[in-house]
Amino acid sequence: MPAYAFGSQRQCWQNGGRKNCIDTDPVFRKMEADMHNLAVSVGEVNADRSNFRYGVLPSTPMQYGACPTRTDFQQRVTEPRDQVKGAVARIYFYMHDRYGLSMSRAQQQLLMAWDRQYPVSAWEQERDRRIARVMGHSNPFVTGERSWNLGMRVKGAGTMAQAIRSEPVQHQVSGGYASSSLSPVIGNRNSNVYHLPVGCPSYEKVGTRNRVEFASAADAEAAGFKRAGNCR
């Protein structure tokens, strides 16, 4: 999903474009760096695609040698190769759902068709697992936890917790707080709660299999975790 597609729905973009969003909007920076939305691409194909919408281009000749992606510059439409159409759809669903974005009815219908026609592959599942180990959450449209319905209400979890600031963990000392980047916030995949390094008795008790690390409590909450009830 191009930066324009999600950035143009943020106020920061209206006030200065991408540079202003990078400088002033933590949510935009999260969207721009979201690993679920990042993929290796041929430079020429990526540049030509620009911020065009997706569509079907049966009469457009192939332009990129053995790569069957097609681009119509007059219509500003790109059709990706069949092998990635389902993945493209599920990434778009994820980005719109996580960051509370709007999508046209026509684009929803097209991506829903691709999602049905090209189901999740073994590699797509493996990619999702690898990214989840880094980011702390999966793409629920890949795991099957969520499915896209026309006009569905998006969650917007990635916009919560005061613009999801990646603040360092705070340690209480002498009535105040000292910052430390050495001790992560620990989440438990099984219980969907998180534990702080100070004030949470179960911090060291989360098993490796269920353990997810976050840079801050805000990041954990943005991923759908809640603070453990026994934290002081």
C-alpha positions as a Markdown table, in Angstrom:
| # | Residue | x | y | z |
|---|---|---|---|---|
| 1 | Met | 0.0 | 0.0 | 0.0 |
| 2 | Pro | 1.7 | 3.3 | -1.1 |
| 3 | Ala | 2.4 | 5.9 | 1.5 |
| 4 | Tyr | 0.2 | 8.3 | -0.4 |
| 5 | Ala | -2.8 | 5.9 | 0.0 |
| 6 | Phe | -2.7 | 6.0 | 3.8 |
| 7 | Gly | -0.9 | 9.3 | 4.3 |
| 8 | Ser | -3.4 | 11.3 | 2.3 |
| 9 | Gln | -6.0 | 10.3 | 4.9 |
| 10 | Arg | -4.0 | 12.0 | 7.7 |
| 11 | Gln | -4.2 | 15.7 | 8.5 |
| 12 | Cys | -0.4 | 15.9 | 8.5 |
| 13 | Trp | -0.4 | 15.2 | 4.8 |
| 14 | Gln | -2.8 | 18.0 | 4.1 |
| 15 | Asn | -0.5 | 20.4 | 5.9 |
| 16 | Gly | 2.8 | 19.5 | 4.2 |
| 17 | Gly | 2.8 | 16.1 | 2.6 |
| 18 | Arg | 4.9 | 13.1 | 3.4 |
| 19 | Lys | 7.8 | 15.1 | 5.0 |
| 20 | Asn | 5.4 | 16.8 | 7.4 |
| 21 | Cys | 3.8 | 13.5 | 8.3 |
| 22 | Ile | 7.2 | 11.9 | 9.1 |
| 23 | Asp | 8.2 | 14.9 | 11.2 |
| 24 | Thr | 4.9 | 15.4 | 13.1 |
| 25 | Asp | 2.7 | 12.2 | 13.0 |
| 26 | Pro | 3.7 | 9.1 | 15.1 |
| 27 | Val | 0.8 | 7.1 | 13.6 |
| 28 | Phe | 2.0 | 7.8 | 10.0 |
| 29 | Arg | 5.5 | 6.7 | 11.0 |
| 30 | Lys | 4.0 | 3.5 | 12.4 |
| 31 | Met | 2.1 | 2.9 | 9.1 |
| 32 | Glu | 5.2 | 3.7 | 7.0 |
| 33 | Ala | 7.3 | 1.2 | 8.9 |
| 34 | Asp | 4.7 | -1.5 | 9.3 |
| 35 | Met | 6.5 | -4.7 | 8.2 |
| 36 | His | 3.2 | -6.4 | 7.1 |
| 37 | Asn | 3.0 | -3.7 | 4.4 |
| 38 | Leu | 6.7 | -4.0 | 3.2 |
| 39 | Ala | 7.8 | -6.3 | 0.4 |
| 40 | Val | 10.7 | -6.7 | -2.0 |
| 41 | Ser | 9.8 | -5.2 | -5.4 |
| 42 | Val | 11.5 | -4.6 | -8.8 |
| 43 | Gly | 12.4 | -0.9 | -8.8 |
| 44 | Glu | 10.9 | -0.1 | -12.2 |
| 45 | Val | 7.7 | -1.9 | -11.4 |
| 46 | Asn | 7.3 | -0.2 | -8.0 |
| 47 | Ala | 8.1 | 3.3 | -9.5 |
| 48 | Asp | 5.6 | 2.8 | -12.4 |
| 49 | Arg | 2.9 | 1.6 | -10.0 |
| 50 | Ser | 3.3 | 4.9 | -8.0 |
| 51 | Asn | 0.1 | 5.4 | -6.1 |
| 52 | Phe | -2.3 | 4.0 | -8.7 |
| 53 | Arg | -5.3 | 2.0 | -7.6 |
| 54 | Tyr | -5.5 | -1.8 | -8.3 |
| 55 | Gly | -7.6 | -3.1 | -11.2 |
| 56 | Val | -7.9 | -5.7 | -14.0 |
| 57 | Leu | -6.1 | -4.9 | -17.3 |
| 58 | Pro | -6.7 | -7.8 | -19.7 |
| 59 | Ser | -5.9 | -5.8 | -22.8 |
| 60 | Thr | -2.8 | -4.0 | -21.5 |
| 61 | Pro | 0.4 | -5.5 | -22.9 |
| 62 | Met | 3.0 | -6.8 | -20.5 |
| 63 | Gln | 5.8 | -4.2 | -20.0 |
| 64 | Tyr | 8.3 | -5.8 | -17.7 |
| 65 | Gly | 9.8 | -8.8 | -19.4 |
| 66 | Ala | 9.0 | -12.0 | -17.6 |
| 67 | Cys | 7.1 | -10.2 | -14.8 |
| 68 | Pro | 3.4 | -10.2 | -15.7 |
| 69 | Thr | 2.5 | -7.1 | -13.7 |
| 70 | Arg | 0.6 | -4.6 | -15.9 |
| 71 | Thr | 0.3 | -0.8 | -15.6 |
| 72 | Asp | -2.1 | 1.6 | -17.4 |
| 73 | Phe | -0.7 | 5.1 | -17.0 |
| 74 | Gln | -3.7 | 6.8 | -18.5 |
| 75 | Gln | -6.2 | 5.1 | -16.2 |
| 76 | Arg | -3.7 | 5.2 | -13.3 |
| 77 | Val | -4.4 | 1.5 | -12.7 |
| 78 | Thr | -2.0 | -1.4 | -11.9 |
| 79 | Glu | -2.8 | -5.1 | -12.0 |
| 80 | Pro | -0.3 | -7.2 | -10.0 |
| 81 | Arg | 0.7 | -10.7 | -11.1 |
| 82 | Asp | -1.7 | -13.5 | -10.1 |
| 83 | Gln | 0.7 | -15.1 | -7.6 |
| 84 | Val | 0.5 | -12.1 | -5.3 |
| 85 | Lys | -3.1 | -10.8 | -5.8 |
| 86 | Gly | -4.4 | -12.6 | -2.7 |
| 87 | Ala | -1.5 | -11.3 | -0.5 |
| 88 | Val | -2.1 | -7.8 | -1.9 |
| 89 | Ala | -5.7 | -8.0 | -0.9 |
| 90 | Arg | -5.0 | -9.2 | 2.7 |
| 91 | Ile | -2.3 | -6.6 | 3.2 |
| 92 | Tyr | -4.8 | -3.9 | 2.1 |
| 93 | Phe | -7.4 | -5.3 | 4.5 |
| 94 | Tyr | -4.9 | -5.3 | 7.3 |
| 95 | Met | -3.7 | -1.7 | 6.7 |
| 96 | His | -7.3 | -0.3 | 6.5 |
| 97 | Asp | -8.5 | -2.3 | 9.5 |
| 98 | Arg | -5.5 | -1.5 | 11.7 |
| 99 | Tyr | -5.2 | 2.1 | 11.0 |
| 100 | Gly | -8.8 | 3.0 | 10.5 |
| 101 | Leu | -8.6 | 3.9 | 6.8 |
| 102 | Ser | -11.4 | 4.2 | 4.3 |
| 103 | Met | -11.5 | 2.3 | 1.0 |
| 104 | Ser | -13.8 | 2.7 | -2.0 |
| 105 | Arg | -16.5 | 0.2 | -2.6 |
| 106 | Ala | -15.1 | -0.8 | -6.0 |
| 107 | Gln | -11.7 | -1.4 | -4.5 |
| 108 | Gln | -13.2 | -3.5 | -1.7 |
| 109 | Gln | -15.1 | -5.6 | -4.2 |
| 110 | Leu | -12.0 | -6.3 | -6.3 |
| 111 | Leu | -9.8 | -7.2 | -3.4 |
| 112 | Met | -12.5 | -9.4 | -1.9 |
| 113 | Ala | -12.6 | -11.3 | -5.2 |
| 114 | Trp | -8.8 | -11.7 | -5.2 |
| 115 | Asp | -8.8 | -12.8 | -1.6 |
| 116 | Arg | -11.3 | -15.6 | -2.5 |
| 117 | Gln | -9.6 | -16.6 | -5.7 |
| 118 | Tyr | -6.1 | -16.7 | -4.3 |
| 119 | Pro | -6.1 | -18.1 | -0.8 |
| 120 | Val | -3.3 | -17.9 | 1.8 |
| 121 | Ser | -0.2 | -19.7 | 0.7 |
| 122 | Ala | 2.3 | -21.6 | 2.9 |
| 123 | Trp | 4.9 | -18.9 | 2.3 |
| 124 | Glu | 2.4 | -16.1 | 3.2 |
| 125 | Gln | 1.7 | -17.8 | 6.5 |
| 126 | Glu | 5.4 | -18.3 | 7.2 |
| 127 | Arg | 6.1 | -14.6 | 6.3 |
| 128 | Asp | 3.4 | -13.6 | 8.7 |
| 129 | Arg | 4.8 | -15.6 | 11.5 |
| 130 | Arg | 8.3 | -14.1 | 11.0 |
| 131 | Ile | 6.9 | -10.6 | 11.0 |
| 132 | Ala | 4.8 | -11.3 | 14.1 |
| 133 | Arg | 7.9 | -12.3 | 16.0 |
| 134 | Val | 9.3 | -8.8 | 15.4 |
| 135 | Met | 6.2 | -6.7 | 15.6 |
| 136 | Gly | 4.3 | -8.6 | 18.2 |
| 137 | His | 1.1 | -9.2 | 16.1 |
| 138 | Ser | 0.0 | -11.0 | 13.0 |
| 139 | Asn | -2.0 | -9.9 | 10.0 |
| 140 | Pro | -5.4 | -11.4 | 11.1 |
| 141 | Phe | -6.6 | -11.6 | 7.5 |
| 142 | Val | -3.7 | -14.0 | 6.9 |
| 143 | Thr | -4.2 | -16.1 | 10.1 |
| 144 | Gly | -8.0 | -16.3 | 9.5 |
| 145 | Glu | -8.9 | -14.4 | 12.7 |
| 146 | Arg | -10.7 | -11.7 | 10.6 |
| 147 | Ser | -12.3 | -11.6 | 7.2 |
| 148 | Trp | -13.2 | -8.6 | 5.2 |
| 149 | Asn | -16.9 | -7.8 | 4.5 |
| 150 | Leu | -18.1 | -5.0 | 2.2 |
| 151 | Gly | -18.4 | -1.8 | 4.2 |
| 152 | Met | -17.2 | -3.5 | 7.4 |
| 153 | Arg | -16.4 | -1.3 | 10.5 |
| 154 | Val | -12.6 | -1.1 | 10.9 |
| 155 | Lys | -10.9 | -1.4 | 14.3 |
| 156 | Gly | -8.2 | 1.2 | 14.1 |
| 157 | Ala | -6.1 | -0.5 | 16.8 |
| 158 | Gly | -2.9 | 1.0 | 15.4 |
| 159 | Thr | -4.2 | 4.6 | 16.0 |
| 160 | Met | -4.9 | 4.1 | 19.7 |
| 161 | Ala | -2.8 | 4.9 | 22.8 |
| 162 | Gln | -2.0 | 8.5 | 22.1 |
| 163 | Ala | -0.7 | 8.0 | 18.6 |
| 164 | Ile | 1.2 | 4.9 | 19.6 |
| 165 | Arg | 4.3 | 6.6 | 20.8 |
| 166 | Ser | 7.2 | 4.3 | 21.2 |
| 167 | Glu | 8.2 | 5.5 | 24.6 |
| 168 | Pro | 11.0 | 3.8 | 26.6 |
| 169 | Val | 9.9 | 1.6 | 29.6 |
| 170 | Gln | 9.7 | 3.8 | 32.7 |
| 171 | His | 11.3 | 2.5 | 36.0 |
| 172 | Gln | 10.1 | 4.1 | 39.2 |
| 173 | Val | 12.9 | 5.6 | 41.3 |
| 174 | Ser | 12.8 | 8.0 | 44.2 |
| 175 | Gly | 9.2 | 9.0 | 43.6 |
| 176 | Gly | 9.8 | 9.7 | 39.9 |
| 177 | Tyr | 10.6 | 7.7 | 36.8 |
| 178 | Ala | 13.8 | 6.9 | 35.0 |
| 179 | Ser | 13.9 | 5.7 | 31.4 |
| 180 | Ser | 15.4 | 2.4 | 30.3 |
| 181 | Ser | 15.5 | 0.8 | 26.9 |
| 182 | Leu | 17.0 | -2.4 | 28.2 |
| 183 | Ser | 13.9 | -4.1 | 29.7 |
| 184 | Pro | 11.1 | -4.6 | 27.2 |
| 185 | Val | 7.4 | -4.8 | 28.0 |
| 186 | Ile | 6.5 | -8.5 | 27.9 |
| 187 | Gly | 3.2 | -9.7 | 26.4 |
| 188 | Asn | 1.6 | -13.1 | 26.8 |
| 189 | Arg | 0.0 | -14.4 | 23.6 |
| 190 | Asn | -2.1 | -16.9 | 25.5 |
| 191 | Ser | -3.7 | -14.4 | 27.9 |
| 192 | Asn | -3.4 | -11.3 | 25.7 |
| 193 | Val | -2.1 | -9.3 | 28.7 |
| 194 | Tyr | 1.3 | -7.5 | 29.1 |
| 195 | His | 3.6 | -7.1 | 32.0 |
| 196 | Leu | 6.0 | -4.2 | 32.9 |
| 197 | Pro | 9.5 | -4.9 | 34.2 |
| 198 | Val | 8.7 | -3.0 | 37.4 |
| 199 | Gly | 5.5 | -3.5 | 39.4 |
| 200 | Cys | 4.2 | -6.6 | 37.6 |
| 201 | Pro | 4.9 | -9.8 | 39.6 |
| 202 | Ser | 4.4 | -12.1 | 36.6 |
| 203 | Tyr | 7.0 | -10.3 | 34.4 |
| 204 | Glu | 9.5 | -13.2 | 34.5 |
| 205 | Lys | 6.9 | -15.9 | 34.4 |
| 206 | Val | 5.8 | -15.6 | 30.8 |
| 207 | Gly | 6.9 | -18.8 | 28.9 |
| 208 | Thr | 9.0 | -18.4 | 25.9 |
| 209 | Arg | 6.4 | -19.9 | 23.6 |
| 210 | Asn | 3.8 | -17.2 | 24.5 |
| 211 | Arg | 6.2 | -14.3 | 25.0 |
| 212 | Val | 6.0 | -11.2 | 22.9 |
| 213 | Glu | 8.2 | -8.2 | 23.5 |
| 214 | Phe | 7.2 | -4.5 | 23.0 |
| 215 | Ala | 9.1 | -1.3 | 23.3 |
| 216 | Ser | 6.4 | 0.3 | 25.4 |
| 217 | Ala | 3.1 | -0.2 | 27.1 |
| 218 | Ala | 1.5 | 1.9 | 24.4 |
| 219 | Asp | 2.8 | -0.5 | 21.7 |
| 220 | Ala | 1.4 | -3.4 | 23.6 |
| 221 | Glu | -2.0 | -1.8 | 23.9 |
| 222 | Ala | -1.9 | -0.9 | 20.3 |
| 223 | Ala | -1.4 | -4.5 | 19.5 |
| 224 | Gly | -4.5 | -5.4 | 21.5 |
| 225 | Phe | -2.9 | -6.4 | 24.8 |
| 226 | Lys | -4.1 | -5.3 | 28.2 |
| 227 | Arg | -2.1 | -4.6 | 31.4 |
| 228 | Ala | -2.0 | -7.6 | 33.7 |
| 229 | Gly | -4.4 | -7.2 | 36.7 |
| 230 | Asn | -1.8 | -7.9 | 39.3 |
| 231 | Cys | 0.5 | -5.0 | 38.2 |
| 232 | Arg | 0.9 | -2.3 | 40.8 |
